[in-house]
Amino acid sequence: MILSAIPWGFISDTMGRRSVLIIGGFVDGIFVLCSALSQNSIQLMIFKFFDGLIICGPFAVVVSYLAEFHGQKHRHYIMFFVGLIISIGAVTLPLIAYLLLPLHIYFKLGNMKFHTWQVFFAISAIPSFLSGLLHIFLPESPKFLMAQGYYNKALKSFQRIYAINKRKSRESYPIKTLIDAVPERMEEETVKRKCWRAKFIFFEGLKQLKPMWSCPYLGVAIHVYLLHFCQIMCVNSVRLWMPNIFATIHTLEVKGYSDRSMCAVLKHDTQLNFTKEEKNQECDIHHEPETYSDNIIVAAIGLIGYLVIFPLLSIQVIASHLLKISLLISTFLVGGLYFTNSSLSMLLVSAFYLTVMGICASTVISMTVVYFPTLMRTMVLLLIMTFGRLGSVAGNMLLPLFIKINCWAPFLWLFSLMMLAFLMSLFLKVNIKQALN
C-alpha cells in the first residue's frame, strides 16, 4: 500500500476517479479470492501484497469522489459518513468471524485443501466485487472533468446525476452549457492529444501536481503528513496490541490472579512468549466465538461514536476545533490504559480511544479535501495515508523495544506521541466547513 500510493494518486488526478474505483474494485476482489485459494503462507503473502497494492488507490479515491459530488453545506457530514460506513464494516467483519471461524470446515478440490479461514477470505471478496460493479452505474466526478477542461463531458455527468436524483430525463436538466474559463485550452490540448496522447497526459499530470511542492500547499501538506504519522503510529500500535492484552487479562482472571495491573499483564505476556515453542503444523486452527466478542464491542462503540458526532458537527465551535478536542481527549485516554486493571476497564478505555482516534482521522481527511485543489487532492490524500502506514510500521517495530525497558515505558511513549500530535494540531488552521479549493 505504501509502494503504490504515488502511482495511484497520479492516475486518479490525471485520468479520473471512476475508472480507478471500477478497476480497483474488481482487481482487488480477484486478489482476495486468490488469497482464499492459497495453499501455503508464501502464496498468501504474495497475493496479500498485490491486494495491498491495488486497494490503496480506491480506498483514497472514494473520499475525493464523494467530496466532489457534494456542496459546502453537506460535505463535512459526508466525510464523517465515510467513517460511519467504515465502522459498520468493522462491526460486520468480526460478526462474520464470530459465526463462521469457530466452525470446522474442511474439503478438497483436486490437490487443493480448503479450511474455514479460506471460506472467510472468499466471503470478504464480495464487497470488492460489489464496489467495482456498482461504480459502473455512477458518473465521473464533474468537478474533476471541469478541472481538466472537459466541459462537455462534465455537462453530461451533471445531466446523469440530475436524472438519477430527480427521476427525470437528462434533457430536462436546466443548465445547457458550461463555459470554460480558459477556452483556448481545449483546442490546444485536442491537437496535442492527436499524436502524443500518452506523453501529453504524463507531462500534464506532472504540471498539475507541481503546486503541491510550493507555497501555500507544501507547508500545510508537511504539517498534516507529520501529524497523521504520529497519530496513526500511536493508534495502530494500540489496535494491534490490544487483542494480545485482552487474551492475557482473560487468562489472569480465569487463573484467579489478584494482581491484574498492566505491569503484571506485560510480565506474564513476556514470559509466555519466551517459553512458547514453535510448531510446524497445518493451519487448521479454530477459536471459540468469545475470541471475537471484544473486537465486536470495540467496533460497536466506534459506530455509536460516529452517530453521536453527527449532530455535534452543526455546532460551529465544535466543528472548528474538533481535531484539537479529539486529540487532547485521546492523549489522556491512551495514558489511562496504563491504569486499567481488568478486562472491562481495558475494553472500555481502548474502545473509547480507538473511537475518538477514528474521528481524528476523519477530520484530517476532511481538512485535506477542502484545502487542496481538485487536481492534486487524491495525491495528497494518498500521501497522508502513506505517512500513516509508515507510522504504523514504525510503531510496531518500536513498541516491543519499549515493552522490554519496563511496563510504563510503552505508555509514556504513546502518551508523548499523542501530545506531539495535539500540539501540531494547534497550528493547523483549516476549517472543515469551508468551500472546496
N, C-alpha and C positions, 0 to 999 in steps of 0.2 A: 504493500500500500504506500510505503514511503517512496519506493523507486518510481512508481507510475504517476505520482501526483502532478509533476510539471507537464508531462505529455498530455494527460487528460485535461488539465487546465487549458493548455494551448488549443487542443481540439475543440473543446466546448466554447471557448471565447472567440474562435475564428470560424467554426463550421456549424455551430448551433447546439442547442440544449436537447432538442427532441431526439435527434439521431443517437446521441450518447445514451440517453435513457432507454431507448428501444434496444439498441445493440448490446449495451451493457447488461440489461436485464436478462436477455436470452443467453448470452455467453456465460454470465455468472451462474445461471441455472444449470447450464451444461457442466461447468466445472464442479458444482456442488454434487451433481449426480455422479460425476466421475469419482469424487471423493467417497461417495457411498459404495462405489464398486471396488474401492481399494482393497487389496489383499495383504498388504503389509504396510509398515509405518513409512517406508520410503515413498511408496506410491501416494499415500495420504498426504505427506508433507509437500510433495511436488504439486499435487492438484490444489491443495490449500494455498500454496504460494501463488499459483496463477489465478486462483479465485480472488486473492487479495489484490493482485494487480488490476483485475477487472472491476471489482466492486468499488474501488476507490473513486472512480470517476462519477458514476451515477449517484453515489452517496452524497457528494457535494453539489452536483449539478441540480438535483431536485430542489435544493434551497434557493438557488438563483432563479430557477424556473418558476417556482411559486411566488417569489418576491416580485418578479416582473409581471405577473398576472394580477396583482392586487394593488389598490391605491394606498395612499398615505394613511388613510383613516383605519384600515384593517390590517396593514402589512405586519405590524409588530405582533398582532394576535396570531397571524398565520405562522410566523417563525416559532412561536411557542406551541402552536398546534402541531408542528412537526415534532417537537419534543414530546408532546402528549401521545402522538402515534407511536413514537419510539418506545415510550413507556408501556403502551398496550402490547407491543411486540415483546418487551422484556417480561411482561406477565405471562403472555401466551406461551413462550418457549419453555420456561420451567414447568408450566402446567402440562404441556405435551410430554415433557420428560418425566413428570410425576406419574402420568398414566401409562406411558409406553416403556420406559427404560427398565422398570422392575420386572417386566415380563421376560420370559426366556424364549426368545425367537432364534431358531437356527434352521437353515435349509441350504441345500446345494443346488447350483445350476452348472452342470458340467463339472469343471475343476474348480469352480469358484464357490467359496463359502461365505455365507451371509449371516450376520448376527443382529441383535436388537439395535445396536448403535448405528449400523448401516441403514436400517429402516428409518431410524430417526433422521439421519442425514438426508435420505431421499425425500422425506416429508418436508424438510426445511428448504428444499429446492423449489417448492410450489410458489412461494411469494415472488421469487425472482422471475419465473416464467410469467406469472400474472402481471408483474410490473412491465415487462417488455411488451406483452400483448396489449394491455390497456393503454399504454402510451401511443400505440399506433393510431388510436382514435382521437388523440388530442392534437391541437395545432402547435406549431412552433411559437416561441415567445415573440410577440410583435415588437416589443421593445428592443430585443436583440436584432431583429430584422431591420428596424429603423436605424439603429446604431450602425449597422453595416451598409446602409444606403439602399436596402431592398424595400422601397416604399410600396410597390405594387403587391409584393408578397405579404407585407405587413397588413395591407388593407384586406387581403383575402383571409388572413389569420383573424383579424378583427371581425370580419363577417361570419367566420366559422364559430367564433366564441359567442357572438350575438345569437346565432341560430341555435346553438346548444343551450344557452342560458334562457332565452326568451321563447323557445319552441316556435320560431318564426322562420320565414325564408331568408336566405342570405341577402337577396336583392332588396329586402325591406330595411336593411341597415342604413340609418340616416346619413352617415358620412360617406361621401362618394369619392373623395380624393384626399390623399395625403401628400403634402408638399415638402420636398427635400430642402433643408436649409442650405445645402451646398449642391445645387442642381447639376453643376458641371462634373461632379464626382462620378455619377453613374455612367456618363459617356466615356470618361477616361478609363474606368475600371472595366467596362464592357470590351473595349478594344484590347486591353492588356490580357484579358482572360481568354481571348480567342486563340492565342498562341502559347501563352505561358501561364496557364491556369494554376497548376500546382506550385510553380515558383512564386507566382503573384500572391497566392494565399499564404505561403510561408513567410515571405518578407512583409506582407501587410499585417500578418499576425504579430511579428516581432515589433513592427512600428506601433501598433496599438497597445502593446504591453510596455513600451518604453516609459510612459509616465509613471509606471509603478515604481521605477527606480529613481525617481526625482521628487522634489518637494511639490505639493504638500503631502503626498501619499506615502513616501518612503518612511518618514519618521513615525507616522501612525501605524504603518504596517509592522515595523520592527517592534514597536511598543506592544501591539496585540500578539505578535508571534511569541515574545518572551513571556507575556502574561499567561497565554494559553499553555506554553511549555511548562510553566511552574504548576498551574492548576491541574493539568492532566497528569503530570508526573505524580502528583500527590493523590488524586482521586483514583487512578488506576492501580497505584501501589496498594491502596486500601481495598479496592474492589477485588483484586486478585489474591490478596492476603486473607480476606475475611472468611472464605469457606474453610480454610485450614484452622483458623482461630475458633470458628463455630464448632468444628468437629472436636477440637481439643477440649473446649469448655464443656461440651456434652459428655465427653469421656470422664473428665474430672467430677462432674455432677453424678454420673452413674456409679463411679467408684467411691463416692462419698467423701471426697477430699474437702476439708474445711477451707483451705486456702485456695481460692479461685481468682486471685488477683492476676493482673496482666503479667506480672513478673513470673508467677507460678505457671501460667499458661505457656509463656515463651520458653521457660526452662524445661517443662515437660515435652513440649513440641520439639525442642532441640535434641533432647535425649532420645526421643522416639525416632527421629530422622537418622541419628548417629548409629543406632543399633539395628535399623531396618536392613534386611538382606534383600539383595537384588534377585529377582526370579525371572527367568526367561520362559514365559508361558503364553499360550494363545490368548488373544484379547477377547475373552468371553465372560466379562465381569458384570455382575448385576447388583444393584443397590436397592435398599429399602426405599419406599416412597418418601419417608420422612427426611431423606437426604436432601430433597429439593424444596422442602417446605420453607426453610429460611430464605432461599432465593425468591420464592413466590411472595413472601411477606415484604421483603425489601422492595421488590418491583411494584407491588400494590401500593405501598406508601409513596413511592415515586409518582405513580399515576395520580393518587389523591393530591399530591403536592402541586402538580400541574393544573388540576382542576381548581385548586384554591387560588393559584396565582392569576388566573384569567380575570376575575373581577377586580383584583388589585391593580391591574395594568391601566385601568381607567383613571386612577389617581395619579395626577401629574408628578407629584413629589416622589412617589414610589417608582414610577416608570423611569424617571430621570436618574435615580440613584440606585436602581435595582442591583446592578453589578457590585457596587461598593457594599451595599447592605448584605447581599448574599455571601460575598467573600469574607466579610467580617464574622458573620454567623458561622460559616464553615470553619474558620480559623479556630474558634473556641470548641466546635464540635469535634474536630479531629484531635485537639488536645484532650478533650473529655474522654476519648477512647481509652486513654491510659488508666482512668479511674473506674472503669467498668469492672464488675466482679461477678457477673452472672451472664448466662446466655441471653436472658431477656434484655438486660441493660445494654449489652453489646449489640444485640439485634436492633434495638430502637435507636441508639446513638448512630450506628453505622448507616441505618436506613435513612434517618433524617439528614445525615451528612451527604450521602450519595444523591438524595433528592435535591438538596439545595445546590450541590455542585452541578447537577444536570441543568438547573435553572441558570446557573452562571454560564455554562457552555452555550445555551440557547441565546442568552443576552449578548455574548461576544459575537455570535453568528449574526444576530440582528443588527448590531452595530456595523459589522463588516458589510452587510448587504446594503445598508442605506448610505454608507460613506463612500465606498469605492464605485467608480463608473461601471457601466454595463459591460464594456469590452475588456475589463480586467477583473471583474467581480469573482468569477468562478476560479480563476487562477489564484487570487488572494485567499479565497476560502480553502482551496486545496492546500496551499502553503501553510495556512493556520492549522489545518488538521494534520499536516505532516509534522509540524513542530510539536503538536500534541502527541503524536505517535512516537517521535524521538524522545519526548519526555517520559512516555510510558516505558520505553525500552530502558532508558537511563535509570528510572525509578526502580524497576525490578532487578537491575544489576546492583544498585546501591543499597536497597533495603536489607538484604541478607548481611551486608557488611556492618550496618548499624545495629542489627539484632545481635551480632557477635560481640559488640562492645559492652552493652548492658541492656537491661529491659526498658529503660526510659529513653535511650538514645534514638530509636526509630521514631518515637512520638515527638520528641523535640525537633527532629529533622523535618517531619511532616508539618508540625506547627510553624516552623520557620519558613517553609516553602509557602504555606498559605498566607502568612503575614506579608511576605515579599509580594505575592500576587495582589493582596489587598492594597499595599502601598502603591503599586504600579497603577491600580485602577483609579486612584485618586487623581491622577494626572491625565486620564483618558477622557476627553471632552467630546463625546459623540452621543447624540440623543436618538434613541431607537425609534422615536416618532417622527423624525424629520423626513422630508421627501427624498426619493431616490436621486442619487447623483447622476 
